[in-house]
Amino acid sequence: MLQYGSEVWNLAFVLTKRRDLADDISQDVFLAAYRKIDTFRGASSVRTWLLSIARNTAINRLRSAFLRRVTLMDRIDDRAHDAGPSAESEALRRSLSNEIWEDVMQLPLKLREALVLQARYELTVREIALILDLSEGTVKSRLSRARQRMIRLREETCRFE
């Protein structure tokens, strides 16, 4: 948990867009991993195995009829951080980072999860394919479509500024 806990939580949050649900999913992932450690075959890294469990757990939660009926989407909580040496440059960096993050969160789940697994977790196409249970070609296609959508979203943002 110490080594991979934040990565599991971050993936759960990216997929669900909810902090409370990411907390629950993270806990469930490590309980499931503990219970099923004997099923780990070593075909992938422990990290990839845990991210796969996290992804499947998050998808199952999102598919839950109860959750779909009663849950309202929470907004991403922008927390204040201490300013670095240059408050202005830090504010600009944070602003751009928040804009990009908001664009990523607008992507459909299938594109968002592939993009985040590659960009944030630095997984290979092969590792992403294992986690998502897809062919490598499908992963490459989703990554390409995600990048194209991000380019369009960034262009739209720049046009309105």
TATA-V567643 format. One record per backbone hydrogen bond with DSSP energy under -0.5 kcal/mol. NH is the residue of the N-H (numbers start at 0). CO is the residue of the C=O. Records with the same first field share a line. If there is no record, write none. Layout:
# TATA-V567643
NH: CO  CO
This chain:
# TATA-V567643
4: 0
7: 3
8: 4
9: 5
10: 6
11: 7
12: 8
13: 9
14: 10
15: 11
16: 12
21: 17
22: 18
23: 19
24: 20
25: 21
26: 22
27: 23
28: 24
29: 25
30: 26
31: 27
32: 28
33: 29
34: 30
35: 31
36: 33
38: 35
39: 36
40: 38
48: 44
49: 45
50: 46
51: 47
52: 48
53: 49
54: 50
55: 51
56: 52
57: 53
58: 54
59: 55
60: 56
61: 57
62: 58
63: 59  60
67: 63
68: 64
69: 65
70: 66
77: 75
78: 76
86: 84
89: 85
90: 86
91: 87
92: 88
93: 89
94: 90
95: 91
96: 92
97: 93
98: 94
99: 95
100: 96
101: 97
102: 98
103: 99
104: 100
105: 101  102
106: 102  103
110: 107
111: 107
112: 108
113: 109
114: 110
115: 111
116: 112
117: 113
118: 114
119: 115
120: 115
121: 117
122: 116
127: 123
128: 124
129: 125
130: 126
131: 127
132: 128
133: 128
138: 134
139: 135
140: 136
141: 137
142: 138
143: 139
144: 140
145: 141
146: 142
147: 143
148: 144
149: 145
150: 146
151: 147
152: 148
153: 149
154: 150
155: 151
156: 152
157: 153
158: 154
159: 155
160: 156  157
